[in-house]
Amino acid sequence: DVVMTQSPLSLPVTLGQPASISCRSSQSLAYSDGNTYLSWFQQRPGQSPRRLIYKVSNRDSGVPDRFSGSGSGTDFTLKISRVEAEDVGVYYCMQSRHWPPWTFGQGTKVEVK
Amino acid sequence: QVQLVESGGGVVQPGGSLRLSCVASGFIFTGYGMHWVRQDPGKGLEWLAFIRQDGDNKYYAESVKGRFTISRDNSNNMLYLQMNSLRTEDTAVYYCAKEGAASWDVDVWGKGATVTVSS
């Protein structure tokens, strides 16, 4: 199974400042079709997860452009250019290249300092 | 808009059974595979099962293989998870989730159904 490792697991942030979350996979998530199958999800307190980014860098409809995804192979990053109060929650990466099983990172808790 | 609503959660004793249901709306149900994912209280996400559009191909996590069965009723836009031989470690919120288009992942999640396994 592909192991997804996120860091940090806790990220205190200052509103208006940038934030960055790393996700590493134990195997390359690139496929022969030219795509890389890595997604990011946001889970606000008391809510179900919501997909933000798919195939590394594609933002879902309605996701603010302060969220961006980058990376390749086994190393990926989710960046928030300027953190807002509504961004507080837990962020997960997920790989969908080598399935089953689909696997998630442990989650990164973003909280305001 | 796309909506997934789970039902059937509750409290069950170890060794018992429970069936979760998920009604889908707002998209062509027969065009997408469907997943079940769970979340332990205060913990991370664990993928459990996936069923392809036609219902003929099913995949399971090792932790539930042989105990849980995923199924779907395409006539009624319904997804199911039959859970047998439940253990205390199966206590979690269970989410129904739709396959992402051309991304092999999950794009829309339901609000979840809580399952508590306790004597």
Interface residues (C-beta under 8 A of the other chain):
Chain A: Y37 S39 F41 S48 P49 R50 R51 Y54 K55 D60 Y92 M94 S96 R97 W99 P100 P101 W102 T103 F104 G105 Q106 G107
Chain B: H35 G44 L45 E46 W47 F50 Y59 Y60 A61 E62 Y95 G100 S103 W104 D105 V106 D107 V108 W109 G110 K111 G112
